[in-house]
């Protein structure tokens, strides 16, 4: 059986790595995908922790087990449109989240996130 793909936001990956059984159960029928931006956020967190080597290994193993979604020219085009749309409605969101949203829209995938502000992005499909 082919599983549907889903984009994981950084906060969802953190919940998975902390052993949040409810989140793991909700995502078990999906193939996880990570925007390269999320990879960067995860690696930053690991490098900024008190157990750098251990956390780098954990994060690297997780990243290697997922499909990585690249930032392409099409993603950059979507980024520009999303950022402009958010500016027009007066709902700015964190810069990295605009890139994550643009990646989801480009690849036409839902995003698993705890961040409600993704809901301001026109056309985004939220999960969780």
C-alpha positions, -999 to 999 in steps of 0.1 A, spaced: 0 0 0 13 34 -10 11 59 18 1 96 12 29 120 18 28 147 44 51 176 53 62 177 89 68 211 106 96 214 131 74 213 161 58 181 150 92 164 144 101 176 180 69 159 193 77 127 175 113 126 188 100 132 223 79 101 219 44 118 216 24 86 210 -7 105 199 11 123 171 30 92 161 -3 73 158 -20 101 138 9 101 113 15 63 110 -4 60 77 17 88 60 51 90 44 69 119 62 85 147 41 107 175 54 113 208 37 150 216 37 140 246 59 128 222 86 161 203 83 179 235 90 158 244 120 162 209 135 200 210 130 202 245 145 183 232 176 207 202 179 237 225 175 223 248 201 216 221 227 236 209 257 241 174 240 252 185 205 267 152 193 238 131 206 212 154 192 229 157 158 229 119 155 192 117 164 182 145 140 204 131 112 189 97 115 154 111 114 162 133 84 178 104 65 146 84 70 124 110 53 120 125 19 136 159 17 118 186 -3 141 210 -20 137 247 -24 133 251 -61 126 281 -83 89 272 -82 90 272 -44 106 307 -45 78 319 -68 52 305 -43 71 321 -14 68 355 -31 31 350 -36 24 338 -1 44 366 15 26 392 -5 -8 376 3 0 376 40 12 412 38 -21 423 21 -42 407 48 -20 420 76 -11 386 89 27 382 89 41 348 100 77 338 107 99 339 76 108 302 78 71 293 80 65 312 48 91 290 31 76 259 46 41 269 34 55 277 -1 71 243 -2 38 226 8 18 245 -19 44 238 -46 45 200 -38 7 200 -32 11 184 2 -6 190 36 14 202 66 14 186 100 20 215 124 9 229 157 13 265 144 -22 279 138 -8 308 117 -3 285 88 -41 288 84 -37 324 72 -20 310 40 -44 307 12 -47 272 -2 -27 254 26 -40 221 38 -35 217 76 -32 185 94 -34 183 133 
